[in-house]
Amino acid sequence: MFPAENIRDWRGSTVVDPDGSKIGTLEAVYVDTTTDEPFFASVTTGIIGRHKLTFVPLTGATVAPGHLRVTVGKDLVKDAPSIDTDGELTADREPEVFAHYSLPYTANGVRRLARR
């Protein structure tokens, strides 16, 4: 994976899919609360005046100057769970985000994701 201490430096980076197609702009990174490792990114997507924050998994992502390449395609991200640009991912919506990408979800009564 990549070093979590540089998370703040990634904000504003372009997020691209495996083919290099732009998905959006990195807004925040969500870490797994059990490992403190980056797990999801919220990415600003949409058209001007209708932006939203869409969740994209960071498993296998690579960081390069100016962009972050994720392992999921733009088409899968397009239908992913999202929130308003001033919204918050609530605990009850976490399972929905994991399920969209067929990722296992276990929270054991606590939040699984924390925004950094």
C-alpha positions in Angstrom: 0.0 0.0 0.0 1.2 3.6 0.4 2.2 5.6 3.4 -0.8 7.0 5.3 1.2 10.0 6.7 1.0 11.7 3.3 -2.8 11.6 3.1 -3.3 15.4 3.3 -0.9 15.9 0.4 -3.2 13.8 -1.8 -6.2 16.2 -1.5 -7.0 17.9 -4.8 -5.2 15.2 -6.9 -6.9 13.8 -9.9 -8.3 10.3 -9.5 -8.1 8.1 -12.5 -9.2 4.5 -13.3 -6.9 1.7 -14.6 -7.3 3.0 -18.2 -6.3 6.6 -17.2 -9.8 8.0 -17.5 -10.5 10.8 -15.0 -13.0 9.9 -12.3 -12.8 13.1 -10.4 -10.8 15.0 -7.7 -9.7 13.5 -4.4 -11.6 15.3 -1.6 -10.7 13.1 1.4 -9.4 9.7 2.4 -11.2 7.4 4.7 -9.1 5.0 6.8 -10.1 1.6 8.2 -10.5 2.2 11.9 -9.1 -1.3 12.7 -5.8 -0.8 10.8 -5.6 3.0 10.3 -4.8 2.2 6.6 -6.4 4.2 3.8 -9.4 2.2 2.5 -11.7 4.5 0.6 -11.5 8.0 -1.0 -14.3 10.4 -1.4 -14.0 11.8 -4.9 -15.7 15.0 -6.2 -17.6 13.9 -9.3 -20.4 15.3 -11.5 -20.8 18.4 -13.5 -20.5 22.0 -12.5 -23.3 22.9 -10.1 -24.2 19.3 -9.5 -21.1 17.9 -7.8 -21.3 15.0 -5.3 -18.8 13.0 -3.3 -18.5 9.4 -4.5 -16.7 6.7 -2.6 -13.9 4.8 -4.4 -11.9 1.9 -2.8 -8.1 2.5 -2.4 -7.1 -1.2 -2.3 -4.3 -1.5 -4.8 -4.3 2.2 -5.6 -1.0 3.9 -6.7 0.0 7.4 -6.1 2.0 9.4 -8.7 2.7 13.1 -9.0 -0.6 14.8 -9.8 -2.8 11.8 -9.7 -4.1 8.7 -7.8 -4.8 5.6 -9.9 -7.4 3.3 -8.5 -8.2 -0.3 -9.5 -11.9 0.1 -10.3 -13.3 1.4 -13.6 -15.0 4.7 -14.1 -18.3 2.9 -15.0 -18.4 1.1 -11.6 -17.7 4.3 -9.8 -20.4 6.2 -11.6 -23.1 4.1 -9.8 -21.3 4.0 -6.4 -22.8 5.4 -3.2 -22.4 9.1 -2.9 -23.2 12.0 -0.5 -23.6 15.8 -1.0 -20.4 17.8 -1.1 -21.1 19.1 2.4 -22.5 15.7 3.6 -21.1 13.1 5.9 -20.9 9.3 5.4 -23.1 7.9 8.2 -22.4 4.6 10.0 -25.6 3.1 8.6 -24.4 3.8 5.0 -21.0 2.2 5.4 -22.2 -1.3 4.5 -23.7 0.1 1.3 -20.4 1.5 0.2 -18.6 -1.8 0.8 -21.3 -3.9 -0.9 -21.2 -1.8 -4.1 -17.6 -2.9 -4.6 -18.2 -6.5 -3.3 -15.9 -5.9 -0.3 -16.5 -7.7 3.0 -17.9 -5.5 5.8 -17.7 -6.2 9.5 -18.0 -3.4 12.0 -18.4 -5.2 15.3 -20.5 -2.3 16.7 -18.1 0.5 15.8 -17.5 2.7 12.8 -15.4 1.0 10.2 -14.3 4.1 8.4 -12.9 7.4 9.6 -12.3 10.5 7.5 -8.7 11.9 7.4 
